[in-house]
Amino acid sequence: MQLSLILVSPARPENVGAAARAMKTMGFSDLRLVATQAHLSPAARAVAHGANDILDSASLWPTLQAALADVDFSVATTARSRAKFHYYATPAEVTAILSEKQRWTQRAALVFGREDSGLTNEELALVDLLTGVPMAQDYPSLNLGQAVMVYCYQLSSLIQQPAEAGEDADRHQLAALRQRAHRLIERLGVSDDAKLVDWLDQRIGYLQQRDTAMLHRLLHDIGKKLIDKNIA
């Protein structure tokens, strides 16, 4: 499984350089930048300190949605106070989840938001899982470069050891499951229950491959029953 790091509209070139340096140190190489040219600043290159190749090869994207188009599983870092969801995986939990996912997905992405405002609720809704760094004191957040280093260090084990062969699976299984679940919710007339929809969106990200396949089967059977009973 390939792992991309996505920085959404970073304002400070120094943070982009620090992120590139953290990636290089821990063995990551695919940096995606959304709506920014900060990596071109001399300040970014000065802080990158030997990781200029990460900056040079960084791909540019107009929106987070575009940057996630070829990603099978995505994780967004966020401060709890900024998110509308209520489920947060720790960095260690993210490692365990991605370790299982790498057996049946091709590309994952870790998304970092803006230094001052993080990710919008609309952007958070695009990802499969939320994560945050537990902190001892009530402090707003880590510096962007520090946050990237924490996760690169934590996830480095995923690229140091090859994934074990897993069951054959459709790499788009999670996205298809999410779509099927939303269609069923609409058919049942409960799509206005924001708490239910948010819970479902977040919990799907925790599912392992077998759980995903079984839930697909269950939702398929429920949908078929509804059709047989002529429930619109």
N, C-alpha and C positions, 0 to 999 in steps of 0.2 A: 504494500500500500504506500502510495506517495502522500506526503503531508505538506500542504502549502500553508504559509503564514500570510494573512491578509491584514493590512493596516488601512483603516478607513479614515481618510482625510486627516492624516497627522499634520499638525501645524508647524512643529519644530523640527528642522532638519537634523538637529543633534539626536533627537529620539529615533529618527529613521536610521541614522548611522549606528546608534547603540543597538537597535534591533538587528541590523545586519551583522554586527559583530557577535552578538549572542547566537544568532543562527549559525554563523561560520564556526564558532567555537564548539557548538554542540552537534555539528554535522548536518544541518539543514541548508537547503539551497534555493527553494522556490519561494520567492518573495513577491507578493501581489500588492500593488498600491492602488487605492481607490481615490479618485478625484484629488490628486496632489502631484506636485512636481518637486517636493521637498528633497527628494533624493539627489537632485542635480546640484544642490547647494554645496559649496566648498566645506561648509560646516558639517554636513552629513559625512563627507568623505574623511574629514579630519578625525571624527569620532569613530568611524568604521574601523580604522586602524588595521589594515590588512584584509578587510572584507569588502573591498571595493568591487570585487567581481560579483558579489551578491547584489550590490546596487546597480551595476552595469546590466545585469541580466534580469532585473526586476521588471515585471510586466505591469502595464498601466490599464486601468479599467475605469469606465465612467461611473458605475454604480456597484454596490455590493452584490446586487442580484446578478449582474453580468459576471462578476468575479467568481460567483458560486455556480455558474451554469454547468460546468463539467465536474462538480464536486458531488460525491455520493453521500458524504456525511460531514456535517459542519458543527463546530463548537464555537460559541461566542463567549468572550470574557466580559464580565460586567460587574459593576458595583450593585449590591442588592437594592439599594435605594432607588436605582435608576431603572429597574426592570419591572415589568408588570407581571412576570411569571413568579412562581414561588418555589421552584425546584432548582437547586444549584449543586452541581457536582464539584467536589474538591479536585485539585490537580491530580492527586493520586487516583481518584475515582475515574477521572478522564483517561488516565493512562490505562487502567483496567478495561474500560469500555472500548477504547480504540484498539487495544490488544486483541480483543475478541472480534472487532469489526474488520481488522486487517485480513482476516481469513476469508472474507466474502465481499469486500469492497475494494475499489482500485485507488480512489483518491479521497482524502479527508482534508479539512481545512480548519485552522484555528484563527478566529477573527478577533481583532483588537479595535476598539473604538477611538474616538477623538479624545485628546488629552483633557479637554474642559467639559465635554458633555457626553462622552461615551457614544453608544449606539442608540438610535431612535427606536421606539417601540415597533415601527414598521420594519426596521432592519433586524431587530431581534426575532421578529416573526419569521424571518427567512431561514433561520438556522434550526438544527435538530436538537441541540443541547446547550444549556447555559452553565457556565462555570465561574467561580470566583475564588480568590485567594483568602483563606481565613486569616484574619489579623488579630493580634492580641489587643490592640487598642482601637477605639472608634476613630479611625483616620480615614479621610475620604477615599483614597486609592493609592496604589503604587504608581510611580513614574512609569510611563509607557515602556521605556527601555528595560526597566527592572522587571516589569510584568512579563515581557517577552523572554527574558532570561530565565525566570522562574519556570515557565512552561517548557522552554527548550530543554532545560536541564531535566525536568521531570519526564518529558517524552523521549529523551534521547535513547532510552533503552529500546524503544520500538524500532529504531533504525539500526541498532547495534546487533540485533538478533533477527534472523529471517523468520517470517511468519510460518507457522505450521500449516500444512495443507488442511483445508477444511472442506466442508460439503460444497458441492457445486450450488451456486446461488445466483440469482439475477442481481446485478449490482444496483439496479434501480428499485429493489424490493421495498426499501424504506419509503421512498418518495411515492411509490404506487400505493403503499399501505396508507399513508397520510391522506392521499387523494380519495381512496375508497372510504376511509373513516369519515371524511368531511361530506362526501356524497350521502352516506347513510344518515349522518346528523341532520343534513338538510331535508332528507326524505322523512325523517321522524319529526320534523318541525321544531327542533330544539337548537337550531344554529344561533339563536340570539342569546343563548346561555354562555356568556363570555367566560365564566369561570370553568365550565365544563370543557369548552373548546381549548382554552389555554392549558388546562390539565392534560388533555389528550395529546396536544402538540408536544408538550414537554416529555411526557412519559414514554411516548413512542421512541424517543431517542435512546432510552435505556434498554430497549429490547434486544435480545440476542437473536441470532439467525433463526434458530428453531422457533422461538417465541413469535418472531415476525411472520414466519410461514404459517404457524397455527392460527394466528389472529387473522391473517389473510383469509384462511379457509373459513373461519367463523363468520367474518363479515360477509363473505361471499354467500354462505348459507343463509344468513339473516336476510340479505338483500333478495335472494331468490324466493324465500318465503313471503316477503312483502309483495313481490311481483305476483306470486301465485295467489295471494289474497287480494290482489288489485288495490294495494295501498299505494297511493301516489307519492 
